[in-house]
Amino acid sequence: MALTRVKKVPTANLVQGSSFLTSVATSNMPAGSIIQIQHVKTNTKTTTTSSTMGDVTNLTLSFTPLLASSTLKITAYVAFKNQRTSANYAGGSYHIVHDGTHVDATPAEYEHFNQFHGGSVTEANNYSRSAKVGFVAASNTNARTIKVQLRSYSSSNVSINWASSFYSFIVVEEIAG
């Protein structure tokens, strides 16, 4: 897991009037300032045919806010594939979970869906890059778990990172309140 944090800026490098940069971990940061960024990146394939949300392998991040008054901007970028053989449709969905709670409404199981009509269609496939963003109040400085979960529509075969050449990410930005 790769972690990135904002570092202290040496006083000699500061522009006059920008002394707020010397201490990231205090509440002196102006509202709206990004005070910390962490991310996780994986190309591990996760596939399911289950209609119940399940964790995506290696797409989990432990995050500890620096300030209880901050807001967390959580973004998931995923390489999504749905596939159905012997039927003319395929579908599935994913969502972001912050400490056991869905960041947004649980998406319908057919959020990513395709269907073909007529003829003798025996396989349906859809490959896409998808992004979701959610905002969560930090509320405290306790560590929390942030992850992506995945589910299928009607036993379709859905995957995150269907091949090792595709990567998915979670990016968490802590924004001063």
C-alpha positions in Angstrom: 0.0 0.0 0.0 1.4 3.4 -1.0 0.8 6.3 1.5 1.4 9.9 0.7 1.4 12.7 3.4 1.9 16.4 3.1 5.3 17.2 4.6 6.5 20.3 6.6 7.9 23.0 4.5 11.2 24.4 5.8 10.8 28.0 7.0 13.5 29.2 4.6 11.3 28.1 1.6 8.2 30.0 2.7 6.9 33.0 1.0 6.2 35.9 3.3 2.7 35.7 4.7 2.4 31.9 4.2 3.7 30.8 7.6 0.6 28.6 8.0 2.4 25.9 5.9 4.9 25.2 8.8 2.5 23.0 10.8 0.1 20.8 8.9 -1.2 19.0 12.1 -2.7 22.1 13.6 -6.0 23.8 13.1 -4.2 26.9 11.6 -4.8 25.6 8.1 -7.3 27.7 6.1 -10.6 26.0 5.5 -10.5 24.0 2.2 -6.8 23.2 2.4 -5.8 19.7 1.7 -3.8 18.6 4.7 -3.3 14.9 3.9 -3.6 12.5 1.0 -3.4 8.7 1.1 -4.1 6.2 -1.6 -4.0 2.5 -2.3 -3.5 1.0 -5.8 -4.1 -2.6 -6.9 -4.3 -4.7 -10.0 -5.5 -7.8 -8.1 -8.6 -9.3 -9.8 -11.8 -9.7 -7.8 -14.7 -11.5 -9.4 -18.1 -12.4 -8.0 -21.5 -13.7 -9.1 -23.0 -12.9 -5.6 -25.9 -10.4 -5.3 -24.5 -9.5 -1.8 -21.8 -6.8 -1.5 -18.4 -8.3 -0.8 -14.9 -6.7 -0.3 -12.7 -6.1 -3.3 -9.3 -7.7 -2.8 -6.6 -5.2 -1.9 -8.8 -2.2 -2.3 -8.9 -1.3 1.4 -7.2 1.6 3.2 -6.6 2.4 6.9 -6.9 6.2 7.3 -6.3 8.3 10.4 -7.4 12.0 10.1 -5.1 14.7 11.5 -8.0 16.9 12.6 -11.5 16.0 13.9 -12.9 19.1 12.2 -11.9 18.0 8.7 -13.8 16.5 5.8 -12.7 13.4 4.0 -13.1 13.3 0.2 -13.0 9.6 -0.7 -12.7 8.7 -4.4 -12.8 5.2 -5.9 -11.5 4.7 -9.4 -12.1 1.1 -10.7 -11.7 -0.9 -13.8 -15.1 -2.6 -13.9 -16.2 -5.5 -16.1 -19.5 -7.4 -16.3 -20.0 -10.5 -18.3 -22.9 -13.0 -18.8 -22.7 -16.1 -20.8 -25.8 -18.0 -22.0 -27.9 -14.8 -21.5 -28.3 -11.5 -23.3 -27.6 -9.3 -20.2 -24.9 -8.6 -17.6 -24.7 -6.2 -14.7 -23.4 -5.4 -11.3 -22.4 -2.5 -9.0 -19.8 -1.3 -6.4 -19.7 1.2 -3.6 -17.4 2.9 -1.1 -17.6 1.9 2.6 -16.3 4.1 5.3 -15.9 2.3 8.7 -18.8 -0.1 7.9 -21.1 2.6 6.5 -21.9 3.2 2.8 -20.6 6.6 1.7 -23.6 7.0 -0.6 -26.8 5.1 -1.1 -26.3 1.5 -1.9 -26.5 1.3 -5.7 -28.9 -0.9 -7.5 -27.3 -4.2 -8.5 -27.7 -3.2 -12.1 -25.9 0.1 -11.9 -23.5 -1.1 -14.6 -25.7 -3.0 -17.0 -26.0 -4.0 -20.6 -28.5 -6.0 -22.5 -28.8 -7.2 -26.1 -32.2 -8.0 -27.7 -33.0 -10.3 -30.6 -31.0 -12.9 -32.4 -29.0 -15.6 -30.7 -26.9 -13.5 -28.3 -25.1 -15.9 -26.0 -22.7 -13.6 -24.3 -22.9 -10.0 -23.0 -19.7 -8.0 -21.9 -19.1 -4.5 -20.7 -15.7 -3.0 -19.8 -15.5 0.4 -18.2 -13.5 2.8 -16.1 -15.7 4.2 -13.3 -15.3 6.7 -10.5 -17.3 7.5 -7.4 -16.7 10.3 -4.9 -18.1 10.7 -1.4 -17.6 13.2 1.4 -17.5 12.2 5.1 -17.0 14.4 8.2 -13.9 13.1 10.1 -15.6 13.7 13.5 -12.5 12.4 15.4 -8.9 11.4 14.8 -9.4 7.7 15.2 -8.2 5.3 12.5 -10.9 4.0 10.2 -11.2 1.5 7.4 -12.2 2.6 3.9 -12.9 0.0 1.2 -14.7 -0.8 -2.0 -17.3 -3.6 -2.2 -18.8 -5.3 -5.3 -21.9 -7.3 -6.2 -23.5 -8.9 -9.2 -26.9 -8.6 -10.9 -28.7 -12.0 -11.5 -25.5 -14.2 -11.3 -23.6 -12.1 -13.9 -19.9 -12.5 -13.6 -18.6 -9.0 -12.4 -15.0 -8.1 -11.9 -12.8 -5.3 -10.7 -9.4 -5.4 -12.5 -10.3 -8.3 -14.9 -6.7 -8.5 -16.1 -3.4 -7.6 -14.4 -2.8 -4.7 -16.8 -5.7 -2.8 -15.2 -5.5 -0.9 -11.9 -8.0 0.4 -9.4 -7.5 3.0 -6.7 -8.9 4.6 -3.5 -7.8 8.1 -2.9 -8.6 9.9 0.4 -8.0 13.6 0.8 -8.4 15.2 4.2 -9.7 18.8 3.8 -9.4 21.3 6.7 -12.8 22.5 7.9 
